[in-house]
Amino acid sequence: MEDLSLHLLDVAENSLAAQATRVIITLEINTANKTLRLIIEDNGQGMDKQTLKKAVDPFFTTKKTRRIGLGLSLLAQAAHATGGQFSIESKPGQGTKVSTLFYTDHWDFKPLGDIPQTLLTLVLGHPEVELIFIYRRDDKETIFSTKEVKAKLNGLPLNSPAAIPLIMNHINKAMNL
């Protein structure tokens, strides 16, 4: 995958395939330490210990449509390539948490990509899911929540064309500290 926004999309889609009704995405940039932390957690069906052990194996997938599952292994590889870290925690019936740490000054650090467009894609594609995006840059934090946006739409569906400008405005506000 060419950038981190595509990794984010892939892991979030895994969450949604696991019947998550809430996905929390945390993007934390620490300019002093030259690190970027990406955490994606959900309340989906979770994984048992055996499945969790295989989750980063590129030749393992729970999907019936293909025989390989590269998403998590590519994300782990991208983090490790910068000297960073990757971890995954999961419990059946409780959900999954994928955490990555990247060193942004490493030559193998991938570009961030279009995070706002990725978030919009998730919101429009899954309007029934509560999406929370927490953006931290050094000592500042902003939060985007579909629950907040829904309250401002007065019953208009999140995936209606008229809602898109409001959603993008909220996402862009969250990313511009």
CYANA upper distance limits for C-alpha pairs under 8 A (distance plus 0.5 A):
  1 MET  CA      6 LEU  CA      6.86
  1 MET  CA      7 HIS  CA      7.27
  1 MET  CA     74 LEU  CA      7.95
  2 GLU  CA      6 LEU  CA      7.69
  2 GLU  CA    110 LYS  CA      7.42
  2 GLU  CA    111 PRO  CA      8.11
  3 ASP  CA      7 HIS  CA      7.47
  3 ASP  CA    110 LYS  CA      5.81
  3 ASP  CA    111 PRO  CA      5.56
  3 ASP  CA    112 LEU  CA      6.12
  3 ASP  CA    113 GLY  CA      5.73
  4 LEU  CA      8 LEU  CA      6.65
  4 LEU  CA    110 LYS  CA      6.97
  4 LEU  CA    111 PRO  CA      6.91
  4 LEU  CA    112 LEU  CA      5.45
  4 LEU  CA    113 GLY  CA      6.48
  5 SER  CA      9 LEU  CA      6.67
  5 SER  CA    112 LEU  CA      6.53
  5 SER  CA    113 GLY  CA      5.59
  5 SER  CA    114 ASP  CA      6.49
  5 SER  CA    115 ILE  CA      5.81
  5 SER  CA    118 THR  CA      6.80
  6 LEU  CA     10 ASP  CA      6.66
  6 LEU  CA    113 GLY  CA      8.01
  6 LEU  CA    118 THR  CA      8.06
  7 HIS  CA     11 VAL  CA      6.74
  7 HIS  CA     71 GLY  CA      7.55
  7 HIS  CA     75 LEU  CA      6.77
  8 LEU  CA     12 ALA  CA      6.53
  8 LEU  CA     40 ILE  CA      8.21
  8 LEU  CA    118 THR  CA      8.41
  9 LEU  CA     13 GLU  CA      6.51
  9 LEU  CA    118 THR  CA      6.87
  9 LEU  CA    119 LEU  CA      8.46
  9 LEU  CA    122 LEU  CA      7.97
 10 ASP  CA     14 ASN  CA      6.83
 10 ASP  CA     71 GLY  CA      6.80
 11 VAL  CA     15 SER  CA      6.89
 11 VAL  CA     40 ILE  CA      7.81
 11 VAL  CA     71 GLY  CA      7.48
 11 VAL  CA     72 LEU  CA      7.67
 12 ALA  CA     16 LEU  CA      6.86
 12 ALA  CA     23 VAL  CA      7.73
 12 ALA  CA     40 ILE  CA      7.48
 12 ALA  CA    122 LEU  CA      8.43
 13 GLU  CA     17 ALA  CA      6.59
 13 GLU  CA    122 LEU  CA      8.49
 14 ASN  CA     18 ALA  CA      6.77
 15 SER  CA     19 GLN  CA      7.28
 15 SER  CA     20 ALA  CA      6.16
 15 SER  CA     23 VAL  CA      7.72
 15 SER  CA     41 GLU  CA      8.40
 15 SER  CA     42 ASP  CA      6.62
 15 SER  CA     44 GLY  CA      6.72
 15 SER  CA     96 THR  CA      8.21
 16 LEU  CA     20 ALA  CA      5.54
 16 LEU  CA     21 THR  CA      7.94
 16 LEU  CA     44 GLY  CA      7.80
 18 ALA  CA     44 GLY  CA      5.60
 18 ALA  CA     45 GLN  CA      5.95
 18 ALA  CA     46 GLY  CA      7.68
 19 GLN  CA     44 GLY  CA      5.54
 19 GLN  CA     45 GLN  CA      6.86
 20 ALA  CA     42 ASP  CA      6.37
 20 ALA  CA     43 ASN  CA      5.57
 20 ALA  CA     44 GLY  CA      4.20
 20 ALA  CA     45 GLN  CA      7.50
 20 ALA  CA     95 GLY  CA      8.09
 20 ALA  CA    129 VAL  CA      7.90
 21 THR  CA     42 ASP  CA      8.17
 21 THR  CA     43 ASN  CA      7.00
 21 THR  CA     44 GLY  CA      7.37
 21 THR  CA    128 GLU  CA      7.91
 21 THR  CA    129 VAL  CA      5.29
 21 THR  CA    130 GLU  CA      6.58
 22 ARG  CA     42 ASP  CA      6.21
 22 ARG  CA     43 ASN  CA      6.38
 22 ARG  CA     44 GLY  CA      8.33
 22 ARG  CA    129 VAL  CA      6.12
 22 ARG  CA    130 GLU  CA      5.06
 22 ARG  CA    131 LEU  CA      6.35
 22 ARG  CA    132 ILE  CA      8.22
 23 VAL  CA     40 ILE  CA      7.52
 23 VAL  CA     41 GLU  CA      6.29
 23 VAL  CA     42 ASP  CA      5.01
 23 VAL  CA     43 ASN  CA      7.50
 23 VAL  CA    129 VAL  CA      7.94
 23 VAL  CA    130 GLU  CA      6.88
 23 VAL  CA    131 LEU  CA      5.57
 23 VAL  CA    132 ILE  CA      6.81
 24 ILE  CA     39 ILE  CA      8.40
 24 ILE  CA     40 ILE  CA      6.27
 24 ILE  CA     41 GLU  CA      5.76
 24 ILE  CA     42 ASP  CA      6.78
 24 ILE  CA    131 LEU  CA      6.52
 24 ILE  CA    132 ILE  CA      5.22
 24 ILE  CA    133 PHE  CA      6.44
 24 ILE  CA    134 ILE  CA      8.06
 25 ILE  CA     38 LEU  CA      7.84
 25 ILE  CA     39 ILE  CA      6.22
 25 ILE  CA     40 ILE  CA      5.09
 25 ILE  CA     41 GLU  CA      7.08
 25 ILE  CA    131 LEU  CA      8.27
 25 ILE  CA    132 ILE  CA      6.67
 25 ILE  CA    133 PHE  CA      5.31
 25 ILE  CA    134 ILE  CA      6.65
 26 THR  CA     37 ARG  CA      8.14
 26 THR  CA     38 LEU  CA      6.22
 26 THR  CA     39 ILE  CA      5.51
 26 THR  CA     40 ILE  CA      6.96
 26 THR  CA    133 PHE  CA      6.36
 26 THR  CA    134 ILE  CA      5.13
 26 THR  CA    135 TYR  CA      6.46
 26 THR  CA    136 ARG  CA      8.23
 27 LEU  CA     36 LEU  CA      7.67
 27 LEU  CA     37 ARG  CA      6.30
 27 LEU  CA     38 LEU  CA      5.29
 27 LEU  CA     39 ILE  CA      7.14
 27 LEU  CA    133 PHE  CA      8.23
 27 LEU  CA    134 ILE  CA      6.75
 27 LEU  CA    135 TYR  CA      5.49
 27 LEU  CA    136 ARG  CA      6.73
 28 GLU  CA     36 LEU  CA      6.10
 28 GLU  CA     37 ARG  CA      5.48
 28 GLU  CA     38 LEU  CA      7.01
 28 GLU  CA    135 TYR  CA      6.40
 28 GLU  CA    136 ARG  CA      5.02
 28 GLU  CA    137 ARG  CA      6.36
 28 GLU  CA    138 ASP  CA      8.21
 29 ILE  CA     34 LYS  CA      8.15
 29 ILE  CA     35 THR  CA      6.46
 29 ILE  CA     36 LEU  CA      5.04
 29 ILE  CA     37 ARG  CA      6.98
 29 ILE  CA    136 ARG  CA      6.58
 29 ILE  CA    137 ARG  CA      5.24
 29 ILE  CA    138 ASP  CA      6.67
 30 ASN  CA     34 LYS  CA      6.22
 30 ASN  CA     35 THR  CA      5.78
 30 ASN  CA     36 LEU  CA      6.83
 30 ASN  CA    137 ARG  CA      6.52
 30 ASN  CA    138 ASP  CA      5.37
 31 THR  CA     35 THR  CA      7.14
 31 THR  CA    137 ARG  CA      8.11
 31 THR  CA    138 ASP  CA      6.96
 32 ALA  CA    138 ASP  CA      8.32
 34 LYS  CA    103 TYR  CA      6.32
 34 LYS  CA    104 THR  CA      5.77
 34 LYS  CA    105 ASP  CA      6.62
 35 THR  CA    101 LEU  CA      7.33
 35 THR  CA    102 PHE  CA      6.05
 35 THR  CA    103 TYR  CA      5.06
 35 THR  CA    104 THR  CA      5.83
 35 THR  CA    105 ASP  CA      8.42
 36 LEU  CA    101 LEU  CA      6.31
 36 LEU  CA    102 PHE  CA      5.62
 36 LEU  CA    103 TYR  CA      6.92
 36 LEU  CA    104 THR  CA      6.99
 37 ARG  CA     99 SER  CA      7.81
 37 ARG  CA    100 THR  CA      6.11
 37 ARG  CA    101 LEU  CA      5.00
 37 ARG  CA    102 PHE  CA      6.79
 38 LEU  CA     99 SER  CA      6.46
 38 LEU  CA    100 THR  CA      5.74
 38 LEU  CA    101 LEU  CA      7.06
 39 ILE  CA     97 LYS  CA      7.53
 39 ILE  CA     98 VAL  CA      6.12
 39 ILE  CA     99 SER  CA      4.91
 39 ILE  CA    100 THR  CA      6.79
 40 ILE  CA     97 LYS  CA      6.23
 40 ILE  CA     98 VAL  CA      5.74
 40 ILE  CA     99 SER  CA      7.11
 41 GLU  CA     95 GLY  CA      7.79
 41 GLU  CA     96 THR  CA      6.08
 41 GLU  CA     97 LYS  CA      4.61
 41 GLU  CA     98 VAL  CA      6.73
 42 ASP  CA     95 GLY  CA      5.74
 42 ASP  CA     96 THR  CA      6.00
 42 ASP  CA     97 LYS  CA      7.03
 43 ASN  CA     93 GLY  CA      8.28
 43 ASN  CA     94 GLN  CA      6.04
 43 ASN  CA     95 GLY  CA      4.62
 43 ASN  CA     96 THR  CA      7.29
 44 GLY  CA     93 GLY  CA      7.34
 44 GLY  CA     94 GLN  CA      6.91
 44 GLY  CA     95 GLY  CA      4.93
 44 GLY  CA     96 THR  CA      7.41
 45 GLN  CA     91 LYS  CA      8.46
 45 GLN  CA     92 PRO  CA      6.22
 45 GLN  CA     93 GLY  CA      5.12
 45 GLN  CA     94 GLN  CA      6.70
 45 GLN  CA     95 GLY  CA      5.94
 46 GLY  CA     90 SER  CA      5.83
 46 GLY  CA     91 LYS  CA      5.54
 46 GLY  CA     92 PRO  CA      4.78
 46 GLY  CA     93 GLY  CA      6.03
 46 GLY  CA     94 GLN  CA      6.25
 46 GLY  CA     95 GLY  CA      4.57
 46 GLY  CA     96 THR  CA      5.81
 47 MET  CA     51 THR  CA      6.32
 47 MET  CA     52 LEU  CA      6.28
 47 MET  CA     90 SER  CA      5.99
 47 MET  CA     91 LYS  CA      6.01
 47 MET  CA     92 PRO  CA      5.43
 47 MET  CA     93 GLY  CA      8.47
 47 MET  CA     95 GLY  CA      8.00
 47 MET  CA     96 THR  CA      7.86
 48 ASP  CA     52 LEU  CA      6.55
 48 ASP  CA     90 SER  CA      7.71
 48 ASP  CA     91 LYS  CA      6.61
 48 ASP  CA     92 PRO  CA      6.05
 49 LYS  CA     53 LYS  CA      6.70
 49 LYS  CA     90 SER  CA      8.48
 49 LYS  CA     91 LYS  CA      8.35
 50 GLN  CA     54 LYS  CA      7.25
 51 THR  CA     55 ALA  CA      6.54
 52 LEU  CA     88 ILE  CA      8.24
 52 LEU  CA     89 GLU  CA      8.15
 52 LEU  CA     90 SER  CA      7.49
 54 LYS  CA     60 PHE  CA      6.92
 55 ALA  CA     60 PHE  CA      7.28
 55 ALA  CA     61 THR  CA      7.93
 55 ALA  CA     72 LEU  CA      7.46
 55 ALA  CA     73 SER  CA      8.31
 56 VAL  CA     60 PHE  CA      8.21
 56 VAL  CA     70 LEU  CA      8.22
 56 VAL  CA     72 LEU  CA      5.74
 56 VAL  CA     73 SER  CA      4.98
 56 VAL  CA     76 ALA  CA      7.97
 57 ASP  CA     69 GLY  CA      7.93
 57 ASP  CA     70 LEU  CA      8.11
 57 ASP  CA     73 SER  CA      6.61
 58 PRO  CA     68 ILE  CA      6.31
 58 PRO  CA     69 GLY  CA      5.63
 58 PRO  CA     70 LEU  CA      5.17
 58 PRO  CA     71 GLY  CA      8.29
 58 PRO  CA     72 LEU  CA      8.31
 58 PRO  CA     73 SER  CA      6.19
 59 PHE  CA     67 ARG  CA      7.26
 59 PHE  CA     68 ILE  CA      5.04
 59 PHE  CA     69 GLY  CA      6.56
 59 PHE  CA     70 LEU  CA      7.94
 60 PHE  CA     67 ARG  CA      7.37
 60 PHE  CA     68 ILE  CA      5.92
 60 PHE  CA     69 GLY  CA      6.06
 61 THR  CA     66 ARG  CA      8.09
 61 THR  CA     67 ARG  CA      6.74
 61 THR  CA     68 ILE  CA      6.00
 61 THR  CA     69 GLY  CA      5.23
 63 LYS  CA     67 ARG  CA      7.93
 69 GLY  CA     73 SER  CA      8.28
 70 LEU  CA     74 LEU  CA      6.32
 71 GLY  CA     75 LEU  CA      6.79
 72 LEU  CA     76 ALA  CA      6.60
 73 SER  CA     77 GLN  CA      6.56
 74 LEU  CA     78 ALA  CA      6.57
 75 LEU  CA     79 ALA  CA      6.80
 75 LEU  CA     86 PHE  CA      8.38
 76 ALA  CA     80 HIS  CA      6.63
 76 ALA  CA     85 GLN  CA      7.88
 76 ALA  CA     86 PHE  CA      5.81
 76 ALA  CA     87 SER  CA      8.47
 76 ALA  CA    100 THR  CA      7.93
 77 GLN  CA     81 ALA  CA      6.42
 78 ALA  CA     82 THR  CA      7.40
 78 ALA  CA    108 ASP  CA      8.20
 78 ALA  CA    109 PHE  CA      7.94
 78 ALA  CA    110 LYS  CA      8.12
 79 ALA  CA     83 GLY  CA      7.28
 79 ALA  CA     84 GLY  CA      5.41
 79 ALA  CA     85 GLN  CA      6.15
 79 ALA  CA     86 PHE  CA      6.85
 79 ALA  CA    100 THR  CA      6.81
 79 ALA  CA    101 LEU  CA      6.60
 79 ALA  CA    102 PHE  CA      5.67
 79 ALA  CA    103 TYR  CA      8.47
 79 ALA  CA    109 PHE  CA      8.43
 80 HIS  CA     84 GLY  CA      5.31
 80 HIS  CA     85 GLN  CA      6.20
 80 HIS  CA     86 PHE  CA      7.71
 80 HIS  CA    102 PHE  CA      8.15
 81 ALA  CA    108 ASP  CA      6.54
 81 ALA  CA    109 PHE  CA      8.04
 82 THR  CA    102 PHE  CA      6.34
 82 THR  CA    103 TYR  CA      5.90
 82 THR  CA    104 THR  CA      8.03
 82 THR  CA    106 HIS  CA      5.87
 82 THR  CA    107 TRP  CA      7.84
 82 THR  CA    108 ASP  CA      6.06
 82 THR  CA    109 PHE  CA      6.25
 83 GLY  CA    102 PHE  CA      7.56
 83 GLY  CA    103 TYR  CA      7.04
 83 GLY  CA    106 HIS  CA      8.34
 84 GLY  CA    100 THR  CA      7.82
 84 GLY  CA    101 LEU  CA      5.47
 84 GLY  CA    102 PHE  CA      5.20
 84 GLY  CA    103 TYR  CA      6.48
 85 GLN  CA     99 SER  CA      8.45
 85 GLN  CA    100 THR  CA      6.01
 85 GLN  CA    101 LEU  CA      5.46
 85 GLN  CA    102 PHE  CA      7.43
 86 PHE  CA     98 VAL  CA      8.04
 86 PHE  CA     99 SER  CA      6.24
 86 PHE  CA    100 THR  CA      4.98
 86 PHE  CA    101 LEU  CA      7.03
 87 SER  CA     98 VAL  CA      6.43
 87 SER  CA     99 SER  CA      5.73
 87 SER  CA    100 THR  CA      7.00
 88 ILE  CA     96 THR  CA      7.70
 88 ILE  CA     97 LYS  CA      6.15
 88 ILE  CA     98 VAL  CA      5.01
 88 ILE  CA     99 SER  CA      6.77
 89 GLU  CA     96 THR  CA      6.17
 89 GLU  CA     97 LYS  CA      5.67
 89 GLU  CA     98 VAL  CA      7.09
 90 SER  CA     94 GLN  CA      7.84
 90 SER  CA     95 GLY  CA      6.22
 90 SER  CA     96 THR  CA      4.70
 90 SER  CA     97 LYS  CA      6.79
 91 LYS  CA     95 GLY  CA      6.36
 91 LYS  CA     96 THR  CA      7.20
102 PHE  CA    109 PHE  CA      7.48
103 TYR  CA    109 PHE  CA      7.25
104 THR  CA    109 PHE  CA      6.11
105 ASP  CA    109 PHE  CA      7.59
114 ASP  CA    118 THR  CA      6.76
115 ILE  CA    119 LEU  CA      6.64
116 PRO  CA    120 LEU  CA      6.67
116 PRO  CA    168 MET  CA      7.67
116 PRO  CA    171 ILE  CA      6.49
116 PRO  CA    172 ASN  CA      7.03
116 PRO  CA    175 MET  CA      8.40
117 GLN  CA    121 THR  CA      6.62
118 THR  CA    122 LEU  CA      6.89
119 LEU  CA    123 VAL  CA      6.72
119 LEU  CA    171 ILE  CA      8.16
120 LEU  CA    124 LEU  CA      6.54
120 LEU  CA    164 ILE  CA      8.50
120 LEU  CA    167 ILE  CA      7.73
120 LEU  CA    168 MET  CA      7.39
120 LEU  CA    171 ILE  CA      8.45
121 THR  CA    125 GLY  CA      6.36
122 LEU  CA    126 HIS  CA      6.39
122 LEU  CA    127 PRO  CA      8.46
123 VAL  CA    127 PRO  CA      5.83
123 VAL  CA    129 VAL  CA      8.20
123 VAL  CA    131 LEU  CA      7.66
123 VAL  CA    146 THR  CA      8.08
123 VAL  CA    158 LEU  CA      7.66
123 VAL  CA    159 ASN  CA      7.70
124 LEU  CA    158 LEU  CA      7.04
124 LEU  CA    159 ASN  CA      5.10
125 GLY  CA    159 ASN  CA      7.84
127 PRO  CA    157 PRO  CA      7.94
127 PRO  CA    158 LEU  CA      6.03
127 PRO  CA    159 ASN  CA      6.54
130 GLU  CA    145 SER  CA      7.83
130 GLU  CA    146 THR  CA      6.29
130 GLU  CA    147 LYS  CA      6.91
131 LEU  CA    144 PHE  CA      8.49
131 LEU  CA    145 SER  CA      6.34
131 LEU  CA    146 THR  CA      5.99
131 LEU  CA    147 LYS  CA      8.25
132 ILE  CA    143 ILE  CA      7.52
132 ILE  CA    144 PHE  CA      6.20
132 ILE  CA    145 SER  CA      4.99
132 ILE  CA    146 THR  CA      7.13
133 PHE  CA    143 ILE  CA      6.13
133 PHE  CA    144 PHE  CA      5.47
133 PHE  CA    145 SER  CA      6.89
134 ILE  CA    141 GLU  CA      7.56
134 ILE  CA    142 THR  CA      6.48
134 ILE  CA    143 ILE  CA      5.07
134 ILE  CA    144 PHE  CA      7.00
134 ILE  CA    174 ALA  CA      8.44
135 TYR  CA    141 GLU  CA      6.11
135 TYR  CA    142 THR  CA      5.85
135 TYR  CA    143 ILE  CA      6.73
135 TYR  CA    174 ALA  CA      7.23
135 TYR  CA    175 MET  CA      7.01
136 ARG  CA    140 LYS  CA      6.10
136 ARG  CA    141 GLU  CA      4.85
136 ARG  CA    142 THR  CA      7.08
137 ARG  CA    141 GLU  CA      6.99
137 ARG  CA    177 LEU  CA      8.10
140 LYS  CA    177 LEU  CA      7.50
141 GLU  CA    177 LEU  CA      8.02
142 THR  CA    174 ALA  CA      5.65
142 THR  CA    175 MET  CA      7.86
142 THR  CA    177 LEU  CA      7.75
143 ILE  CA    174 ALA  CA      6.31
144 PHE  CA    148 GLU  CA      8.28
144 PHE  CA    170 HIS  CA      7.01
144 PHE  CA    171 ILE  CA      6.57
144 PHE  CA    174 ALA  CA      6.37
145 SER  CA    149 VAL  CA      7.03
146 THR  CA    150 LYS  CA      6.44
147 LYS  CA    151 ALA  CA      6.91
148 GLU  CA    152 LYS  CA      7.22
149 VAL  CA    153 LEU  CA      6.95
149 VAL  CA    166 LEU  CA      8.18
149 VAL  CA    167 ILE  CA      7.27
149 VAL  CA    170 HIS  CA      8.18
150 LYS  CA    154 ASN  CA      7.60
150 LYS  CA    155 GLY  CA      7.72
150 LYS  CA    156 LEU  CA      8.13
150 LYS  CA    157 PRO  CA      8.10
150 LYS  CA    158 LEU  CA      7.15
151 ALA  CA    155 GLY  CA      8.23
153 LEU  CA    157 PRO  CA      7.99
153 LEU  CA    158 LEU  CA      8.29
153 LEU  CA    163 ALA  CA      7.64
156 LEU  CA    160 SER  CA      7.48
156 LEU  CA    163 ALA  CA      7.76
157 PRO  CA    163 ALA  CA      7.83
158 LEU  CA    163 ALA  CA      6.37
158 LEU  CA    164 ILE  CA      8.13
159 ASN  CA    163 ALA  CA      7.18
159 ASN  CA    164 ILE  CA      7.75
160 SER  CA    164 ILE  CA      7.50
162 ALA  CA    166 LEU  CA      8.50
163 ALA  CA    167 ILE  CA      6.71
164 ILE  CA    168 MET  CA      6.59
165 PRO  CA    169 ASN  CA      6.51
166 LEU  CA    170 HIS  CA      6.77
167 ILE  CA    171 ILE  CA      6.70
168 MET  CA    172 ASN  CA      6.41
169 ASN  CA    173 LYS  CA      6.53
170 HIS  CA    174 ALA  CA      6.70
171 ILE  CA    175 MET  CA      6.93
172 ASN  CA    176 ASN  CA      6.70
173 LYS  CA    177 LEU  CA      7.92
